[in-house]
């Protein structure tokens, strides 16, 4: 989870750098915190941030490169976490089952 949090923070900094103007969705949170929420949403599969950041044609290739990296890395980390938790739950249930039988 620490690696996931670090990657989310770093990717939110990248979104902050590439964004032309602060998002109107997160006026009360601040630009960095709003982009932190956006990076977390990107890791969950919500790609709504694309329309807000991609307006600048100078950053077009850079944006899609960073977007691909964000989606791949965050998905791999998050899915690894889910698999580890499922495996741990399976092991606990198996141990309890062995105690009962």
SVG drawing of the C-alpha trace seen along z (x, -y; Angstrom):
<svg xmlns="http://www.w3.org/2000/svg" viewBox="-17 -28 24 62">
<polyline fill="none" stroke="black" stroke-width="0.4" points="0.0,0.0 2.9,-2.3 4.1,-1.8 0.6,-2.5 0.4,-5.7 3.8,-6.9 2.9,-6.2 -0.4,-8.0 1.4,-11.0 4.0,-11.1 1.4,-10.7 -0.7,-13.5 2.3,-15.7 2.7,-14.9 -1.0,-15.7 -0.5,-19.0 2.4,-19.9 0.6,-19.0 -2.7,-20.6 -3.4,-24.0 -5.8,-25.3 -7.1,-24.0 -10.0,-21.7 -13.4,-23.1 -14.4,-19.8 -12.1,-20.3 -12.2,-24.0 -12.3,-23.5 -9.6,-20.8 -6.8,-22.6 -5.1,-21.7 -2.7,-19.1 -5.3,-17.3 -7.7,-17.3 -5.1,-15.8 -4.4,-13.2 -8.0,-12.2 -7.7,-12.1 -4.6,-9.9 -6.5,-7.5 -9.5,-7.5 -7.2,-6.7 -5.8,-3.7 -9.4,-2.5 -10.3,-2.9 -12.0,-6.2 -10.5,-8.1 -12.4,-11.4 -9.2,-13.4 -8.2,-12.9 -10.5,-15.7 -9.1,-18.3 -5.4,-17.7 -5.2,-16.9 -6.3,-20.4 -2.6,-21.5 -1.3,-20.2 2.3,-20.7 1.9,-18.0 -0.1,-15.5 2.5,-12.8 3.8,-13.3 0.3,-13.1 -0.5,-9.8 2.9,-8.3 2.4,-9.3 -1.2,-8.2 -0.2,-4.7 2.5,-4.4 0.0,-5.5 -2.7,-3.1 -0.2,-0.1 1.7,-0.7 -1.2,-1.6 -3.3,1.3 -0.5,3.8 0.2,2.5 -3.5,2.5 -4.2,5.9 -1.2,7.3 -2.6,6.0 -6.0,7.6 -4.4,10.9 -2.3,10.9 -5.3,10.1 -7.4,12.9 -4.5,15.3 -4.2,14.4 -8.0,14.8 -7.8,18.2 -5.0,19.3 -6.9,18.2 -10.0,20.1 -8.0,23.2 -6.3,23.1 -9.7,22.7 -11.1,25.6 -8.2,27.8 -8.8,27.0 -12.5,27.9 -11.9,31.2"/>
</svg>
